Amino acid sequence: MSRWCKLSVEKHGRRFRLVQLVEKDATATEILKRTFPNVHIVNDICNVHKLEPCRLLLAGFPCKGTSTMNMVTGPSDALDNLQTAMVHHLFRVIGRGQKPQVILLENVKGILSARKDGKKGEFMRWLIRMLKDLGYSGEWKVFSSGVEAMSGDRVFIVCRLEGFRGKGSLLRLGH
């Protein structure tokens, strides 16, 4: 998520102000500290009790349970992976206090076919239901990175807080 966040801020820097980052990986945290020296970084989503007030929440959660690279055989559910299950903490934090007007979630393309309750694709449906229960509606789109391996295609889920009026589609970005 760091690369996507950095590119967004560089492109739209006058309209965005970063207020908080969450990153557990020590190497990624050091990169974030150098890239965003004045932004508070929390090392674990489990330790976040509330969001800093913001209009836009950018979030990526670990893809170990959704990635199709080195996929585990059998009916393994995405939420059986403890790292992917951290998305529960993200939803817990969003549900407390002032909610952002817009949420942008990012993950690998495998999120579309990831299992929940043994059913292929159910994890994505579960994510959408959770966002709906939090008061959000939105859309998703796959963006090709043009690169294989770790930085392959990404799914972006963009949601608006119901009642927040915006202009048109949120994902009218390329084809």
C-alpha positions in Angstrom: 0.0 0.0 0.0 2.9 2.4 0.7 3.7 2.8 -3.0 0.1 3.6 -3.9 -0.2 6.0 -0.9 3.0 7.8 -1.9 1.9 8.2 -5.5 -1.5 9.5 -4.5 0.0 12.1 -2.1 2.5 13.2 -4.7 -0.1 13.6 -7.3 -2.7 15.2 -5.2 -0.6 16.6 -2.3 -2.4 19.9 -2.0 -5.7 18.1 -1.4 -4.5 15.4 1.0 -2.8 15.5 4.4 -1.7 12.2 5.9 -2.6 12.0 9.5 -1.9 8.4 10.5 -0.3 5.3 9.0 -0.4 1.7 10.3 2.4 -0.7 9.4 3.7 -3.7 11.3 6.6 -4.6 9.0 9.8 -3.0 10.3 11.4 -2.5 6.9 8.2 -0.9 5.5 7.9 1.3 8.6 11.4 2.6 8.0 10.6 3.4 4.4 7.4 5.2 5.5 9.3 7.2 8.1 11.7 8.5 5.5 8.9 9.1 3.0 6.4 10.7 5.4 8.6 12.1 8.3 5.8 14.1 10.0 3.1 11.4 10.0 2.3 9.3 13.1 2.9 5.6 12.4 1.3 2.9 14.6 2.9 -0.5 14.3 -0.1 -2.7 14.7 -3.8 -2.2 13.8 -4.7 -4.2 16.9 -3.3 -1.2 19.0 -5.5 1.4 17.2 -8.5 2.3 19.2 -9.9 5.0 17.0 -9.1 6.7 13.7 -7.6 10.2 13.6 -10.4 12.3 12.0 -10.1 12.1 8.2 -12.2 12.4 5.1 -10.4 9.6 3.2 -9.1 6.3 4.6 -6.6 4.4 2.4 -6.1 0.8 3.6 -4.5 -2.4 2.5 -4.5 -5.5 4.6 -2.2 -8.5 4.3 -2.9 -10.7 1.3 -1.6 -14.0 2.6 -5.1 -15.4 2.7 -6.2 -14.0 -0.6 -3.2 -14.3 -2.8 -3.2 -16.9 -5.6 0.6 -17.1 -5.5 1.7 -20.3 -3.7 -2.0 -21.0 -3.0 -2.8 -23.5 -0.3 -4.9 -26.4 -1.6 -8.2 -27.3 -0.1 -11.1 -25.2 1.2 -8.9 -22.8 3.3 -10.8 -19.6 4.1 -9.2 -16.2 3.7 -10.0 -15.4 7.4 -8.3 -18.6 8.6 -5.1 -16.7 7.8 -4.3 -14.6 10.9 -2.7 -11.8 8.8 -5.7 -11.4 6.5 -8.0 -11.7 9.5 -6.6 -8.3 10.6 -9.3 -6.8 8.4 -11.6 -7.3 11.4 -9.5 -4.8 13.3 -9.8 -2.3 10.5 -13.6 -2.6 10.5 -13.6 -2.4 14.3 -11.7 0.9 14.2 -13.9 2.3 11.4 -17.0 1.5 13.4 -15.8 3.7 16.3 -16.0 7.5 16.3 -16.2 9.8 13.3 -16.2 7.8 10.1 -14.3 8.8 7.0 -16.4 10.0 4.1 -14.6 7.7 1.6 -12.7 4.5 2.1 -10.3 3.0 -0.4 -9.3 -0.6 0.2 -6.5 -2.3 -1.8 -5.6 -6.0 -2.2 -4.4 -8.5 -4.7 -6.7 -9.8 -7.5 -7.1 -13.1 -5.6 -9.4 -11.3 -3.2 -12.2 -11.8 -5.8 -12.0 -15.6 -5.6 -10.9 -15.9 -1.9 -12.9 -18.3 0.2 -15.1 -17.8 3.2 -17.2 -20.5 4.8 -15.6 -22.8 2.2 -17.2 -20.9 -0.7 -15.1 -19.4 -3.5 -15.7 -15.7 -3.9 -17.5 -15.4 -0.5 -14.7 -13.4 1.1 -15.3 -10.5 -1.2 -19.0 -10.7 -0.7 -18.4 -10.7 3.1 -16.2 -7.5 2.8 -18.9 -5.7 0.9 -21.5 -6.8 3.5 -19.2 -5.5 6.3 -18.8 -2.2 4.6 -22.5 -1.9 4.0 -23.1 -2.7 7.7 -20.8 0.2 8.6 -22.9 2.5 6.4 -20.8 2.5 3.2 -21.7 1.8 -0.4 -19.4 1.7 -3.4 -17.7 -0.2 -6.2 -14.6 -2.2 -7.0 -12.3 -2.5 -10.0 -9.2 -4.4 -11.0 -6.2 -2.4 -12.1 -3.4 -4.0 -14.0 0.0 -3.1 -12.8 1.6 -4.5 -15.9 4.0 -6.3 -13.7 3.9 -9.9 -12.5 5.2 -11.2 -9.1 4.6 -9.3 -5.9 3.3 -6.1 -7.4 0.8 -7.7 -9.8 -2.8 -6.7 -10.5 -4.7 -5.0 -7.7 -8.3 -4.7 -6.7 -9.4 -1.3 -5.4 -12.7 -1.1 -3.4 -13.9 2.5 -3.1 -16.9 3.3 -0.8 -18.7 6.4 0.2 -20.4 6.9 3.5 -24.1 6.7 2.7 -25.5 10.2 2.7 -22.2 11.7 1.5 -22.8 13.3 -1.9 -20.0 13.0 -4.4 -19.9 13.4 -8.1 -20.3 10.3 -10.4 -18.3 7.1 -10.3 -15.4 7.0 -7.9 -13.4 4.6 -10.1 -13.4 6.3 -13.5 -9.7 5.9 -13.7 -8.4 4.3 -16.9 -9.8 1.2 -18.5 
